[in-house]
Structure formats: structure tokens, C-alpha cells
Amino acid sequence: MRMRIISGQFKGRFIKVPQSDKIRPTTDRVRETLFNLLNNRISFEDILVLDIYSGSGSLGLECISRGAAEVHFIEKDFFIYNNLLDNIKLLGVENNCKVFKTDASGFTRQKTPNRYDLILADPPFFKEDIYKVVESIRINSYLAEEGIMIIERSIQTKEKDILNFNIEPFKIIGDACLYLIESK
């Protein structure tokens, strides 16, 4: 399967999406809506992005296409991780990317010298470690002063997500709920 970059330097280019039941790629409709919303909130120019549960890398690579200086990708699955490396090489953006082969919980429990302008989290819809990941991101101050985090979840987990994130989704697109967490 292939996925198209929507806008920016690599608009119209395709990346590979591995055939795996371990990932659920963000649909074109959700990605377009998400990036339209982000365009009204932030400038992508020279920002530092963290793409958690990266999968094919479509969200982070879209950020690079729109001008992000650097994206840090988190992907633990060996097969999917290698596909992500291939996509980065395919676009020739190796110098703009760091890829960490680890799980999101372990990565975010560590302190980091980086402060991210944008954090994107697209976990498998029913994976509940996202709650601990968000807590770790807050505790370890991963967001820059004006930074934001976007989490994509299922409408089916909405009630539990609201309880754990302490916020309502700011956008619902089909069966996807988008949550916005701002730096405090």
C-alpha cells in the first residue's frame, strides 16, 4: 500500500505503508483535516517534531515536507521500523530525521534535552499505554513553551480518553477523535 504526501516540498510523492495488522495508517481525510487545522495554529518552518507510534512515518514526513527542521520518530516494531527508514531514504531526508527503535512508554519516561514544538501521537486505537505516555510527556516537559500535542484516537475509546486526558476531543472525523494538549 502507498500513501501520498499532501502538501509542501514533497507534495504528491508516495511513501510505502507496510502490510501489517500492527498499524492503522491515518486516512487521507483525517490527515488533510489535521494539517489544515495545524496550519491555522502553527508555522511548520524550522520546528522540532516528535512523531510517536510512527508507523509509516506519514505524519512526521508530512511535517518535513511543510518545513519542519527535524522530526524524531518512535517505532518499536522491527519490520515497520525498517519500512520507516526506507521512506525517509526515499524522500532523501535522512539529515532531518532521527529514528528511535523503542516503545513510546519507554522513550517518554526518559528525560530529554529536546523541547518539541509539535508532538503527534497516533497509537493503535485500542492501545491504552497512550495515557502513561501523555503523563510522561507532561512530567518530563517534552513540549516547548508554545508547543502542542495532537493525539488521534477512536470514537469507541472517547469516554475513557476524556477521563484520562481530562479534555474533550477538539475534532471528530468519522470514527477518529483528535485531542489537543497544549504546553502549560
Contacts in CASP RR format, 6 or more apart in sequence:
PFRMAT RR
TARGET T0000
AUTHOR 0000-0000-0000
METHOD contacts of the structure
MODEL  1
MRMRIISGQFKGRFIKVPQSDKIRPTTDRVRETLFNLLNNRISFEDILVL
DIYSGSGSLGLECISRGAAEVHFIEKDFFIYNNLLDNIKLLGVENNCKVF
KTDASGFTRQKTPNRYDLILADPPFFKEDIYKVVESIRINSYLAEEGIMI
IERSIQTKEKDILNFNIEPFKIIGDACLYLIESK
1 16 0 8 1.000
1 17 0 8 1.000
1 18 0 8 1.000
1 19 0 8 1.000
1 25 0 8 1.000
2 14 0 8 1.000
2 15 0 8 1.000
2 16 0 8 1.000
2 17 0 8 1.000
3 14 0 8 1.000
3 15 0 8 1.000
3 16 0 8 1.000
3 17 0 8 1.000
3 25 0 8 1.000
3 28 0 8 1.000
3 56 0 8 1.000
3 58 0 8 1.000
4 12 0 8 1.000
4 13 0 8 1.000
4 14 0 8 1.000
4 28 0 8 1.000
5 11 0 8 1.000
5 12 0 8 1.000
5 13 0 8 1.000
5 14 0 8 1.000
5 15 0 8 1.000
5 58 0 8 1.000
5 61 0 8 1.000
5 62 0 8 1.000
5 65 0 8 1.000
5 91 0 8 1.000
6 12 0 8 1.000
6 28 0 8 1.000
6 31 0 8 1.000
6 32 0 8 1.000
6 35 0 8 1.000
6 62 0 8 1.000
6 65 0 8 1.000
7 35 0 8 1.000
7 62 0 8 1.000
7 65 0 8 1.000
7 66 0 8 1.000
8 65 0 8 1.000
8 66 0 8 1.000
8 67 0 8 1.000
9 64 0 8 1.000
9 65 0 8 1.000
9 66 0 8 1.000
9 67 0 8 1.000
10 61 0 8 1.000
10 64 0 8 1.000
10 65 0 8 1.000
10 91 0 8 1.000
11 65 0 8 1.000
13 65 0 8 1.000
13 90 0 8 1.000
13 91 0 8 1.000
15 56 0 8 1.000
15 57 0 8 1.000
15 58 0 8 1.000
15 61 0 8 1.000
15 87 0 8 1.000
15 90 0 8 1.000
15 91 0 8 1.000
16 56 0 8 1.000
16 83 0 8 1.000
16 86 0 8 1.000
16 87 0 8 1.000
16 90 0 8 1.000
17 23 0 8 1.000
17 25 0 8 1.000
17 56 0 8 1.000
17 58 0 8 1.000
17 83 0 8 1.000
18 55 0 8 1.000
18 56 0 8 1.000
18 79 0 8 1.000
18 80 0 8 1.000
18 83 0 8 1.000
20 77 0 8 1.000
20 79 0 8 1.000
20 80 0 8 1.000
22 77 0 8 1.000
22 80 0 8 1.000
22 124 0 8 1.000
23 55 0 8 1.000
23 56 0 8 1.000
23 77 0 8 1.000
23 80 0 8 1.000
23 124 0 8 1.000
24 122 0 8 1.000
24 124 0 8 1.000
24 125 0 8 1.000
25 55 0 8 1.000
25 56 0 8 1.000
25 58 0 8 1.000
26 34 0 8 1.000
26 58 0 8 1.000
26 59 0 8 1.000
26 122 0 8 1.000
26 152 0 8 1.000
26 176 0 8 1.000
27 176 0 8 1.000
29 173 0 8 1.000
30 152 0 8 1.000
30 173 0 8 1.000
30 176 0 8 1.000
30 178 0 8 1.000
31 58 0 8 1.000
31 59 0 8 1.000
31 62 0 8 1.000
33 171 0 8 1.000
33 173 0 8 1.000
34 59 0 8 1.000
34 150 0 8 1.000
34 152 0 8 1.000
34 171 0 8 1.000
34 178 0 8 1.000
35 62 0 8 1.000
35 66 0 8 1.000
37 171 0 8 1.000
37 178 0 8 1.000
38 44 0 8 1.000
38 118 0 8 1.000
38 150 0 8 1.000
41 148 0 8 1.000
42 117 0 8 1.000
42 118 0 8 1.000
42 147 0 8 1.000
42 148 0 8 1.000
44 63 0 8 1.000
44 66 0 8 1.000
44 67 0 8 1.000
44 68 0 8 1.000
45 67 0 8 1.000
46 67 0 8 1.000
46 68 0 8 1.000
46 69 0 8 1.000
47 63 0 8 1.000
47 67 0 8 1.000
47 68 0 8 1.000
47 69 0 8 1.000
47 117 0 8 1.000
47 118 0 8 1.000
48 68 0 8 1.000
48 69 0 8 1.000
48 70 0 8 1.000
48 71 0 8 1.000
48 72 0 8 1.000
48 114 0 8 1.000
48 115 0 8 1.000
48 116 0 8 1.000
48 117 0 8 1.000
48 118 0 8 1.000
48 144 0 8 1.000
49 60 0 8 1.000
49 63 0 8 1.000
49 68 0 8 1.000
49 70 0 8 1.000
49 71 0 8 1.000
49 72 0 8 1.000
49 116 0 8 1.000
49 117 0 8 1.000
49 118 0 8 1.000
49 119 0 8 1.000
49 120 0 8 1.000
50 71 0 8 1.000
50 72 0 8 1.000
50 74 0 8 1.000
50 114 0 8 1.000
50 116 0 8 1.000
50 118 0 8 1.000
50 119 0 8 1.000
50 120 0 8 1.000
50 142 0 8 1.000
51 57 0 8 1.000
51 59 0 8 1.000
51 60 0 8 1.000
51 63 0 8 1.000
51 71 0 8 1.000
51 72 0 8 1.000
51 73 0 8 1.000
51 74 0 8 1.000
51 120 0 8 1.000
52 74 0 8 1.000
52 104 0 8 1.000
52 107 0 8 1.000
52 108 0 8 1.000
52 119 0 8 1.000
52 120 0 8 1.000
52 121 0 8 1.000
52 122 0 8 1.000
52 123 0 8 1.000
52 133 0 8 1.000
53 74 0 8 1.000
53 75 0 8 1.000
53 104 0 8 1.000
53 121 0 8 1.000
53 122 0 8 1.000
53 123 0 8 1.000
53 124 0 8 1.000
53 127 0 8 1.000
54 60 0 8 1.000
54 73 0 8 1.000
54 74 0 8 1.000
54 75 0 8 1.000
54 80 0 8 1.000
54 84 0 8 1.000
54 99 0 8 1.000
55 75 0 8 1.000
55 77 0 8 1.000
55 80 0 8 1.000
55 83 0 8 1.000
55 84 0 8 1.000
55 122 0 8 1.000
56 80 0 8 1.000
56 83 0 8 1.000
56 84 0 8 1.000
56 87 0 8 1.000
57 73 0 8 1.000
57 75 0 8 1.000
57 84 0 8 1.000
57 87 0 8 1.000
59 120 0 8 1.000
59 122 0 8 1.000
60 68 0 8 1.000
60 71 0 8 1.000
60 73 0 8 1.000
60 120 0 8 1.000
61 71 0 8 1.000
61 87 0 8 1.000
61 88 0 8 1.000
61 91 0 8 1.000
61 93 0 8 1.000
63 71 0 8 1.000
63 118 0 8 1.000
63 120 0 8 1.000
64 71 0 8 1.000
64 91 0 8 1.000
64 93 0 8 1.000
64 96 0 8 1.000
64 97 0 8 1.000
65 91 0 8 1.000
68 96 0 8 1.000
68 118 0 8 1.000
69 96 0 8 1.000
70 96 0 8 1.000
70 97 0 8 1.000
70 98 0 8 1.000
71 96 0 8 1.000
71 97 0 8 1.000
71 98 0 8 1.000
72 97 0 8 1.000
72 98 0 8 1.000
72 99 0 8 1.000
72 100 0 8 1.000
72 114 0 8 1.000
72 116 0 8 1.000
73 84 0 8 1.000
73 97 0 8 1.000
73 98 0 8 1.000
73 99 0 8 1.000
73 100 0 8 1.000
74 100 0 8 1.000
74 102 0 8 1.000
74 103 0 8 1.000
74 104 0 8 1.000
74 107 0 8 1.000
75 81 0 8 1.000
75 84 0 8 1.000
75 99 0 8 1.000
75 100 0 8 1.000
75 101 0 8 1.000
76 101 0 8 1.000
76 102 0 8 1.000
76 103 0 8 1.000
76 104 0 8 1.000
78 101 0 8 1.000
81 99 0 8 1.000
81 101 0 8 1.000
84 99 0 8 1.000
85 99 0 8 1.000
88 94 0 8 1.000
88 97 0 8 1.000
88 99 0 8 1.000
100 107 0 8 1.000
103 129 0 8 1.000
104 121 0 8 1.000
104 123 0 8 1.000
104 129 0 8 1.000
104 130 0 8 1.000
104 133 0 8 1.000
105 129 0 8 1.000
105 132 0 8 1.000
105 133 0 8 1.000
105 136 0 8 1.000
106 136 0 8 1.000
108 133 0 8 1.000
108 136 0 8 1.000
108 137 0 8 1.000
108 140 0 8 1.000
108 142 0 8 1.000
109 136 0 8 1.000
109 140 0 8 1.000
110 140 0 8 1.000
111 140 0 8 1.000
112 140 0 8 1.000
112 142 0 8 1.000
114 142 0 8 1.000
115 141 0 8 1.000
115 142 0 8 1.000
115 143 0 8 1.000
115 144 0 8 1.000
115 145 0 8 1.000
115 147 0 8 1.000
116 142 0 8 1.000
116 143 0 8 1.000
116 144 0 8 1.000
116 147 0 8 1.000
117 144 0 8 1.000
117 146 0 8 1.000
117 147 0 8 1.000
117 148 0 8 1.000
118 147 0 8 1.000
118 148 0 8 1.000
118 149 0 8 1.000
118 150 0 8 1.000
119 137 0 8 1.000
119 142 0 8 1.000
119 143 0 8 1.000
119 147 0 8 1.000
119 148 0 8 1.000
119 149 0 8 1.000
119 150 0 8 1.000
120 149 0 8 1.000
120 150 0 8 1.000
121 130 0 8 1.000
121 133 0 8 1.000
121 134 0 8 1.000
121 149 0 8 1.000
121 150 0 8 1.000
121 151 0 8 1.000
121 152 0 8 1.000
122 151 0 8 1.000
122 152 0 8 1.000
123 129 0 8 1.000
123 130 0 8 1.000
123 133 0 8 1.000
123 151 0 8 1.000
123 152 0 8 1.000
123 153 0 8 1.000
125 153 0 8 1.000
125 154 0 8 1.000
125 156 0 8 1.000
125 157 0 8 1.000
126 154 0 8 1.000
126 156 0 8 1.000
126 157 0 8 1.000
128 160 0 8 1.000
130 151 0 8 1.000
130 153 0 8 1.000
131 164 0 8 1.000
131 165 0 8 1.000
134 149 0 8 1.000
134 151 0 8 1.000
134 164 0 8 1.000
134 165 0 8 1.000
134 181 0 8 1.000
136 142 0 8 1.000
137 143 0 8 1.000
137 149 0 8 1.000
138 181 0 8 1.000
138 184 0 8 1.000
143 149 0 8 1.000
143 181 0 8 1.000
143 182 0 8 1.000
143 183 0 8 1.000
144 183 0 8 1.000
145 183 0 8 1.000
146 183 0 8 1.000
147 182 0 8 1.000
147 183 0 8 1.000
148 180 0 8 1.000
148 181 0 8 1.000
148 182 0 8 1.000
148 183 0 8 1.000
149 180 0 8 1.000
149 181 0 8 1.000
149 182 0 8 1.000
150 178 0 8 1.000
150 179 0 8 1.000
150 180 0 8 1.000
150 181 0 8 1.000
151 161 0 8 1.000
151 165 0 8 1.000
151 178 0 8 1.000
151 179 0 8 1.000
151 181 0 8 1.000
152 176 0 8 1.000
152 177 0 8 1.000
152 178 0 8 1.000
153 161 0 8 1.000
153 169 0 8 1.000
153 176 0 8 1.000
153 177 0 8 1.000
153 178 0 8 1.000
153 179 0 8 1.000
154 175 0 8 1.000
154 176 0 8 1.000
154 177 0 8 1.000
155 172 0 8 1.000
155 174 0 8 1.000
155 175 0 8 1.000
155 176 0 8 1.000
155 177 0 8 1.000
156 175 0 8 1.000
157 177 0 8 1.000
158 169 0 8 1.000
158 177 0 8 1.000
161 169 0 8 1.000
161 177 0 8 1.000
161 179 0 8 1.000
162 168 0 8 1.000
162 169 0 8 1.000
165 179 0 8 1.000
165 181 0 8 1.000
167 179 0 8 1.000
167 180 0 8 1.000
167 181 0 8 1.000
169 177 0 8 1.000
169 178 0 8 1.000
169 179 0 8 1.000
170 178 0 8 1.000
170 179 0 8 1.000
170 180 0 8 1.000
171 177 0 8 1.000
171 178 0 8 1.000
172 178 0 8 1.000
END
